[in-house]
Amino acid sequence: MKFLGFGLRSVALLFCAWLTLAAPAKRAPWKHGQTTQYGDITFELGNQTYLANARHPKAILGGDCAAAADQQGSLVPFTVIFAEDQVVTGDYLEGIIASYLEGDDVFSEGFLEGLYIVHNGTSSKPVLDTSALAYINSLAPKHLFLDNTYEGGHSSKSIPVTYIAAPNGSDLSAGPYAASISERSVAFSMVYRLYRDTYRDFLYGMYESNDGEGTFNPLELFQTRFWGPMIPIPSRIYSWGDPRPFAGYRVAIKDLFDVKGLVTSGGSQAWAEIVEVANETAQSIQRIVDLGGILIGKYKLAQFASGADPWNWQDEHYPFNPRGDGWLTCSASSSGGGCSVAGYDWLDFAIGSDTGSSMRRPAAVSGTYGNRPSQGMMTLSKVMPLGAATDTAGVFSRNVHEWVHFAKNWYVPEMHQDTSITGLTPLEAPDTYGFPKRILYLTDYLPLKNPAAEEILQAFIRNMTAVFGMTVENFNMTATVANTTEDVPKYGALGNATNVLNTMTQYQQVAKPLITAWNERYDGRFPPIDPARRAGWKTYNESFYTDELYNQSLSVKRAAVDWFESEVLYSTPESCSESIMLWDIGTGGLPSYREESLNSNPNTTAFLAVTPPGAGISGASLCPIYGCVDHTIPIGQVSYWSNVTFVEEMVPVTVSVIAKRGCDFMLWNMWEKLADEGVLKTIKTGRTAF
């Protein structure tokens, strides 16, 4: 015990000597930016811009901070370290700082201006040994804070050493902060690195206000030189100790989903004008937050979730696709979702909706993983509707394993839709490894237009058959439907029924309220909306679109689904879906441009959403009609001659895979297996997907 006391006194003497000798480090200077309308503060460290959530600090810790207090009230960049060991060494601290620099895109050495070391081990008397003091000396922080479990009695005129209370529970986590130091306390505010939305895929950034009410703030900051919003991205270090399954995942949200504190615009400034700020977050999005996900922004969409071509967007400027020459389409309507995931390493996932094709086509043209889930997999309360009985919610991703992990934690039974909405049987979605036996190659939609892309598809099929022992059969869905008995609904009736389901829901819940409010505000005027919805809303006939017609349309869809699940894609004791269908929702390996005139050569370019000759209906409509699951899977890329850059560029090649309703997890388990076998790859951001 005497030896331990002598050792502690020696450490204390060395500690004081270090404090006397510590020299100021040359770090990137702190530069104050501006105070936002919510009371938060932007600042610069070096060539990076950050936001500090100063209005609602993450933690306020008490202590005698008089020696360190800033009378001007300025924020100080701080690094918080949690140390478990009783004796903290220099190697230990150096390893932590190195892991911060390597594993996080927000942290930088500029945050070492202040250092707060927290003991989170079991020892009652932790110490910093001489090597730790030497390492801290090399960092030369302006402020050093220790929690009050460390030995006290140290002081210095050159660098104040402050002992403060340890944080309680999860009030504070490790990582970079902006600290406001007063005489009796220090407030640690979370920081966000502000990334420029280079491809202009977002409407605006957002961040959690930390007000304790689950409110989010929009970030109104804009990069004037390049015309793009700034997106606030928090440190990944904050989530390193968080056991929740989505901890630290950065997620973009389509502006159809309500988020508390924000206006849901549906891509329409007119709609944004008449609606109130959301007072509740959509249940589907709240689940992501509850599981640890970080919402970082609302992305652009085709207005009111239409399938509008790029050249028909009016209210918003169409988002940019990072692939190839940078002038390719992002498709619609979850346009900004697929293209932002393809463009930014700082984004992990994007949530979108799919009624007619709005997840699957954006995934195809951006070369990302995307899904239309089985009908009824996800509740869509507090989400602007298109067709209640055909709407679904999906997720974009670049990484197969992360995509599967996200899906298995997001699509859980308690999030399923009520059957009164879908008009279908209760959904069962087992997490099964009962894989299919056959691949149905849909000859009414395949082969791919580009022979080089078809070679990639054939190689993918060979890999699938080898891994899963499947057989391949040519299958014509159009002929199969046409040759059924009279009681099975044909494509004409199914197209009419789908149109009724989609038209009525949105008119009643969106169009009519908007038209009525705008008429009252602006002397009988019709609201300014994009052409995709204008004609249909103007001529809508409420005497034709009746509840009886809606219910009849639901019955037609139900009859089609029942037939499909008994005769086409059905379950067996061995397989959730005895077969899967392959087809193409994309461009067939040809470029499709955001500029209409560049798509004029049918041999070298492609328009989206064109039904192939001989197909009775757009392939994108198969699962909206039959309730099935449809995944877009990137499998390669091919070259093309750009009409914009006038050099050879690369365009993604994807395949669409359909399985029986409820067999979503069967497909995801297949993709994980193919990823383990090296068949499916993690997708790159930028010009090329691979």
N, C-alpha and C positions, 0 to 999 in steps of 0.2 A: 504493500500500500504506500510506504514511504517512497519507493522507487517510482511508482505511478505518479505521485504528487510532484516529485522532482521533474519527471518527464513532462508533465503538463506545464510546470513553471518554465521549463526550457523552451517548450513550444511557444508559450506566451511571449517570452523574450525575443525569440526569433521572429515571431509574428510582428511585434512592434518594430523590430529592425527592418523587416521587409516593408512595412508601411512607410517608414521614413525614407527608404531608398527608392520606392516605386516611382517610375517616371511616366509622364503622360504618354499614352500610346497615340500613334497617328492613325486615327480612324476617320471614316467618312463623316463629314460634319452633319449635324442635325440641322435641317432647314424647315421652319414652319411653313405650312401651305395655306390652308384655309379652314374655317369652321363651317361645317355643313348646317343645313336647316334643322338637323336633329341634335346639334350640339357636339357632334363628333369632329375629329381634327385630322386633317391630312398633313403629312410631313414627308420630307425627302431624306434618305440616307444614301449618299453616293449618287448613283444614277437610277435608283429605284424610288418609287413613290408608294407610300403606305397610308392606310387609314387606321386611326386609333379610336376605338369605341369608348370615348372619354365620358360620355353622359352616363353610361351604365357600366362602371368598371367590373371586371370579373371578380375581384376581391379587394377589400380594404382592410389592411392589417395594422393594428395598433402598435405603438412603441415610441420611445424617445428619439424622434428623428430631427431634432432641432439642428444638429450639426450638419445634416445633409439637406435640410429644407431649402427649397428654391423660393426666394421671396417674390420672384416674378411669376411663379406658377407654371413654369415651363415643363413640358413633358421630357422625360429622360428615357432613352432606349435601355431596356433592361433584359437580362437573361435569367430565367429561373431554372435552377438545377435541383433535382431531388436526389439526395445521396443516401444510400442504404447502409453503407459500411460504417462501423464505429470509427475506424481510422481512415479518413479520406486522403488518398494519395494524389500526387500530381498526375500519374498515369491514369487514374480513375477519372479525374476531371478532364484531362486532355482527350480521353476516349469519348466522353460525353459530348464535348464540344465538336469533336470530329464527326460524331454520328449526326449531330444537328446539321452541320454543314453539308454532309453527304446525303442525308435522307430527307431534307426539307428544302423547298424552293423559296420559302419566305424568310427564313433565318439567314442572317449574315453577320460578319464580325462587327458590324456597326452596333449591334445590340449588346456588345460586351462593354459598353460604356458604364453600365451598372450590372452588378452580379448579386443575385440572391440565392444563397445555398440553404436548402431545407433538408433537415434530417427526417427521413421516413423509414428508418430502421427501428430495431427494438432496443437499442442501447440507450441508456439514460444520460450518458456523458460522451457524446461523439467529439472527435477532435480532427483538426486538419494537421497532417504531419508536415515536416519541413519541405518535402518534395511538392506538396500541394501549395504551400506558401510560395515556393519558387515559381511554380507554374502560374499562379495568380499574379505574381510579380511581373511575369513576362506579358501578361494581358494588360496590366496596369489600368484597371477600371477606375473610373472617377468615384464610384460608390461601391462599397461592399456591404451587403446586408447578410446577416446570419440569423437563423431562427434562434430563439432564446434557449434551446436545448444545448447549444454549443457553449463552451467555456467563455465567460465574460471577462471584463477587466482590461480590454485592449482599447487603445485610443491613438489617434494620430492627427496632427494638424494638416498633413498633406492629403490624406484620403480618409474621410470619415468612415468608421466602422460602426454600423448600427445594428442593434439587436432588436428584432421585432417578433411579434407573435407568429406562431406557425399557422398555416392555413387550416381551416376545418374541412374535413372530408374532401369533396370534389370542388370546393370553391376555387381552387387554383391548380393548374396543371403546369408541367414543365413547358419551356419554350420561350419565345420572344414576346416582350410586352413593351408598352409605353407606360412609365410610372410617373405619377404626380405625387411629390413628396411635400407634406406639410410638417409642422412641428410635432404633431402627435400621431401621425399615421402616414401610410403610403398606400396609394390606390394603384392597382395594376390593371391596365386596360388591354384587352385583346387587340392585336394588330392584324391587318389584312394587307397583303401585297396587292397593289392595283395593277392588274394586267390590262393592256389595251386589247380590245376586241378587234383584232386585225382584219378578220373576214366579215365584220359587221353582221354577225349572226344573231346578236342579242338586241333586245329592246332596251334593257338596262340591267345593271347589277343589283344584287340585294344581299343583305346580311341580317342576322338575328340581332334584334335590338338589345337583348339581355335584360328586358324590363320585368322578367318574371311572369309575363302574360302570354308568351309565345308569339309576340309581334315581330314582324320583319320590317326593315326600313329599305326603301329604294335608294340606290346611290345615284345622285343626280350629276355626278362628275362626267365630263366629256373630254376626250382628247381632241383638241381643236385642230391640230395640224393634220390629223388623219381621219377626222370625222367619225370617230368610234367611241362608244361608251367605255368606261373603265369598269372592270369586274373585280370585286373584292374577294380575295382568296386567303383564307386563314391558314396558319401554320399547321402542317401535318403533325408536328410534335405534340400539339394539344391533345391529340387522340391516341397517342401511343400507349397510354395506360388504360384506355377505355375498352372494356370487354364486349361492348355491344357489336353486333355483326356488321353494321354499316359505319362504324366509328371512323371518322375522317374522310369518308367518301364525299367527293365534291360533285354535286348534282345540279344540272340545269333543268328548268321547268318550262314547259310550253305554256303560253299565256292564255290557256283555257282553264287552268286549274287555279282555284282560289288559294291565296296565301294571305294569312292575316296581316293587315297593315298595308296591303297593296291593292291597286285597282286591277281587276281582270278585264283586259281590253278585247280579247278575241281577235286582235289585230286590227281593231277599228277605233279610230279616234272619236267617231260619233258615239259609239257604245261607251267608251271610256268617259265621255262627257256626262252621260245620263245616269251612270251607276255609282253607287257608293263604294268606299274602300271596304274590302272584305273584312268582316269581323270574326272570321273563323277560317282555318286552313282546311282544305279538302281532306277527307279521311285518308285517301290514298297517299297524299303527300305528308300528312301528319305521321303516318306510320314510318316513313323514311326518316323523318326528324327524330321520332321516338327511338329508332334503331341506331341513331348516331350520325345519320347523314347530314351534310352541310349544304344548304340551298344557296347557290351563288348568283343566280340571275334568271330572268324571264327571257326566253328566246323568241325569235320571230316565227310567225306562222302565216300560212295563207289565211286571209280574212275569213272569220267564222268557220275555220276548218274546211274551206273549199279545196278543190283540186286545181286551183287556178294556175295557169302557165306563168312562167316568170315575167313575161312581157305584159301580163294583165294585172300585175300588182300596182296599186295606186297609192293607198294610204302609207304603206311601208316601202322602203327601198329593199329590193330583193336581196337576200343574204348571198354570200359568196362561198363557193365550194373550193377547198384548198387543193383538190386533186387535179392532176394534169396541168393544163394551162391556166387554171384559176378562173376560167370563164364557163365552166360546165354548170348544168342545172343542179340545184339542191332538191328538186322535185317539190311536192306539197303533200299534206299541209304542215307536217312536223319538220319543215325545211331547215330551220336553224338548229334543230336538235342533232340530226345526222351530221351536218356539216361542221358544227362546233366540236363534236366528239372526234371527227376526222381531223380537225385543225389544231387542237390544243392539248398539250401534255398535261396542263394544269387542271383539266376537266376529266372526270372519271366516267360519268354517266349523264344521260339526258332522258327525261321522262316525256313521252308524247302520247298522242292518241291515234287510233286507227279505226276509221269507219269504212272507207272504201279502199284505201291503200296507204294511208298517211304515215305509217311507221315503216312499212316495207319498202316503198319506193325511195324515200330519203336514205334508207340504209343501203339500198342497192347502188345509188349513184355516188354515195360517199364512201363506199367500201367499208362499212361497219356492220357489226352484228345488230340485228333488230328483229322485233317480233310483233306479230298480232296474236295475242293469246286466245285461247278458247273463249267463246262468248260466255260472259258471266264470271270470268276469273277475278275481276277487280271492280269494286264499287266505284261509281262515278258521281257520287253526291258532291255537290259544290264544284262541279265541272261544267262549263258551258257545253251544251249538247249539240250534236248534229242529229243522230238518230238513236233514241234511247235503246232500242232493241238491237242495234248494230254497232254502237260505239264500244271501243275497247281501249285499254291503256297498256302501253308497251315501254320498253327501255332499250336505249342504244348503248353499246359498249364496244371497246376494242379488244378486250381480253376474254377468252372463252370461260376460263375458270371463275373470273370475277363476275361475269355475266350470269353464270349458273348460280353462284353464291347469292347474288342479288335477288335473282328470281325466286329461289327457294325460300328466302326469308320475306319477300314482299308478297308473293301470291300465296296467301294462306287461307284456309277455309273461312275464317271469320271476315275476310275481305271480299268474299264472293257477292255477286249481285243477287237480289231477290228474283225468283222465277217469274214474278208478276211483271218484271221489266223485260226479261229476255223472252218470255213466252215459251221457254224450253223446259225440259226436265231438270231437276236439281243437278248441279254440276258435281261430278266426282273427278278429282285430279290426283291420282296416286303417284307417289315418287317411285317409279317402277323401272326395273331393268329388263322387263319383258319386251324385248326389241322386236321390230317387224321382221317378217320373212321375205317380203317382196318390195322391190322398187318399181313403181309405176311411172314410166317415162311418158309424159303427156305429149303425144305427137301433135295435138292441136295447138300447142304453144312452143314446142321445140322442134328442131335444134335451134341453137343460138344463131343469130344473124351473122356474126363474125366467125369464120371457120377456126381461127386461132383460139377464140374463146371456147368454141365447142370442144376443141381438143383438151382444154383445161377441165371442162365439165366431164368429159369421158374419163379422164384420169381420176377425177374425184369419185366418180361412180365405181371405177375399178377398186379404188381404195376402200370404199364403203362395203362393197361386196366381199372383199378379202377380210376385213376386220369383223364384219357381222355375219358372214356366211349367207348373204342375201342373194336372191335372184332378181334379174331385171326383165321387165315385160313392157312392151309398147302398149300404150293405153290411150284411147281417144275419149275424153270425157264428154265432148259435144255429142258424139254418136251414141254414147251410153245413155245420156239423158233423153235424146230424141227417140230411142228405141224402147223406152219404158212403157208401161201400161198407162192408160188414160188417167188413172187416179193419182199418178205421180206428177207434180207440177213441172211444167217445162220452162225453158229459159225466159220466154216472153212473159208468162205470169209471174215468174220469180223477179224479173227486172221491174215489173210494175209494182209488186208488193214492196220491194226494197225501196223504191222511189217514194212510196207513200210513207213508209216508216221513217225515212230520213227527212222528208219534207215537212211532215206535220210536227214532229218534235221541235225542230229548230224554229219553225214559224211561231208556234204557240209560246215558246219560252224565251225567244230572242227577238225575232223579227217584229212581231206584233207590239211588244213593249217599246221597242226602239222607234218604230214608225209612229206610234201614238204619242210618245214623249216628244219626238222631234216636231211633229205636226203642231203640238201645243206650244212649243217654245218658239217656233220659227214660222208662224203665220201660214200653217197648212203645207209646209214644204216636206218633201220626201227626204230622208236622211242621205247624206253623201256616202255611198258605199261602193266597193269595187264591183265591176261588171259581173263577176261570177254569181252573185246573189241578186243583183238588182232586178232583172227581168222576172225571175221566179217569185220574188217577194211582192213585186208590183202587181202581178196578175193572180196571186193566190186567191183561190175561191173557197171560202169557208163553208159554203153550202155543199161543195163537192167533197172536201176533206173532212169527213165526219168521224166520230168515234167508232161507228159501225164499220166504216171502211178500214180504219186502223186495226180493229180487232180481226177483221177478215184477212188482212195482210199478215198479221201475226200467225194466223192459222195456216196460211199458205206456206209461210216459212217453216213452221213446226212440221208440217207434212213432208216438206223437202228434207229437213234435217233427219227425221225418223227414217225416211227411205235411204238417205246417204249412209247413215250409221248402221244400217242392216244389210245393205247390198254393195257398198263401195269401200268405205273405210270402216271396218268393224273390229271389235275385240274378239279374241279367242282366249282360252285358258293360258296360252303361252305368251301372247302378245297383247299389249294395250291397244295397239293399232296394227292389225295384221299386215298392212301395207302402208307405205308412204308414197306421196306423189312428188315428183320433181317437175318444176317448170321455171319460167323466168319472168319476174316482175320488172326487171331492169331494162337495159338498152341492148341486150344481146351482144355486149362487148364492143359497142360503137359509142362514140361521144355524142352527147346530147347537150346543146348549148343553152345558156340563159338568154341568148339573143336569137330571136326567131329566124331571121334570114340566114343564119349560119347553119341551120338544120335542113337546107334545101336539097342536099344531095342524098337520096335514099340509100345509095351504095356505101357511103362513108360516114353518114350521120344518122341519128335516130330521134324521132319524136317519142316522148313518153306516152303511156296510156293509149296506145294504138292496139286494137284487137286484131290478132293475126287473121289472114284469110282462112276460112274454114272453121274458125272457132266461133261457137255460138254466143259467147259472152266474154267480156274481159276476164282474164284469169284472176285479176285482183278481186273480182266479185265472188269467187268461189267460196271463200271462208266467211265473208259477210252474209252470204246466203245460207251456207250449210253449217255455220257455227264452229267450224274447225279451227285448228291452230296452224299458223303459217309463219315460218321463220325465214329470214333473209341471211344467207351465209356467204361471206366473202371467201373465194377460193383461189384467186389469182389476179393477174392483170395482163393487159395486152397493150401494144403500142398503137398510136394513131398519129396522123399528121395534123397538127393544130392549125385551124383557120385563124388563130389569134396570135400565137407566138411564132408561127411558121417554122417550128422545129418539131421533132418527134417527141411526143409526150406519152404518158401511160394512163389508162383508164381501168378502173376496177372491174373484175368479173365476179358475179355472185350467182348463187342458185337459190331458188325458192323451194322450201320443203314443207309439205302439208301432211298433217296427221289428224286422226280422229279427235273430235272434241274431247277434252279431258286428258289428252296424252302429251301435254306440254312438257312434263318432267321426263317422260320417256325420251323426247327429242333432246332436251338439255343433257341428259345422261349420255346420249349418243355423242353429242358434241364434245363432252369432256373426254370420252374415250378416244375420239379422233384427235383431240388435242394432245392427249397422252401419247398417242401413236405418231405424233408429228405431222398429221395430215392437215389439221387446222392450226393456224398461226395467230400470234398476237399481232394486231394491226398497228402500223406506224401512223404517225400524224404527218401532215404535209402533202407534198405533191404526189407521193407514191404510197400505196397502202402496204406494200411488201418491200 
